[in-house]
């Protein structure tokens, strides 16, 4: 891919647009921006510490056990089955 070049904005046009909108254009100091970019570039890169993977789970290959969790409703009288009292 081609390298992207910098683009310089025309501050006069931007200032006129801001003034026409009732705003005030404030521009950053180019020397301070260059100093901040140089300081960021001079910082050492952080050391990459890879994460430790947990040990693999050992699956139980034994026989399956059926566990019944429902109640036996055949012996239970439900409210809509009860005989109305006379």
C-alpha positions in Angstrom: 0.0 0.0 0.0 1.2 3.5 -0.7 2.4 5.5 2.3 -0.1 8.2 3.4 1.3 11.7 3.4 0.4 14.4 5.9 -2.2 17.0 5.0 -2.0 20.6 6.2 -5.3 22.4 6.8 -5.8 26.0 5.7 -6.4 27.7 9.1 -7.8 30.9 7.5 -10.7 29.0 6.0 -11.4 27.1 9.1 -11.3 30.2 11.2 -13.8 32.0 8.9 -16.2 29.0 9.1 -16.0 28.9 12.9 -16.5 32.7 13.2 -19.5 32.6 10.8 -21.0 29.9 13.1 -20.5 32.0 16.2 -17.5 29.9 17.4 -13.9 30.7 18.1 -11.2 28.7 16.4 -8.4 27.6 18.8 -5.3 25.9 17.2 -2.7 23.8 19.0 0.9 24.7 19.1 2.8 22.6 16.5 6.0 22.5 18.6 4.1 21.0 21.6 2.4 18.5 19.3 5.8 17.4 17.9 7.3 17.2 21.4 4.4 15.0 22.6 4.7 12.7 19.6 8.4 12.4 20.1 7.9 11.5 23.8 5.3 8.8 22.9 7.7 7.3 20.2 10.6 7.3 22.7 8.7 5.3 25.3 9.7 1.6 25.5 7.1 -0.9 24.2 5.4 -2.8 27.0 6.5 -6.4 27.5 4.0 -8.9 26.3 3.2 -11.5 28.9 1.2 -14.4 27.4 -1.6 -15.7 29.5 -1.3 -19.1 31.1 -3.8 -21.5 29.8 -5.6 -23.7 32.3 -5.0 -27.4 32.1 -7.3 -29.4 29.8 -10.4 -30.8 31.5 -10.4 -34.6 31.6 -13.8 -35.9 30.6 -15.2 -38.9 32.5 -15.8 -41.7 30.0 -17.6 -43.9 32.5 -21.2 -45.1 32.1 -24.0 -42.5 32.3 -26.3 -42.5 35.3 -30.0 -41.7 34.9 -31.3 -39.4 37.7 -35.1 -38.9 37.9 -35.9 -35.4 39.0 -39.7 -35.3 38.5 -42.3 -36.1 41.1 -44.8 -38.9 40.5 -48.0 -37.0 39.9 -50.2 -40.0 39.4 -50.9 -40.4 43.2 -51.3 -36.6 43.8 -54.8 -35.0 43.6 -54.6 -31.7 41.7 -56.9 -28.7 42.6 -58.9 -28.9 39.4 -59.5 -32.7 40.0 -61.0 -32.3 43.5 -64.7 -32.9 44.0 -66.6 -29.7 44.8 -67.9 -29.5 48.3 -71.7 -29.6 48.6 
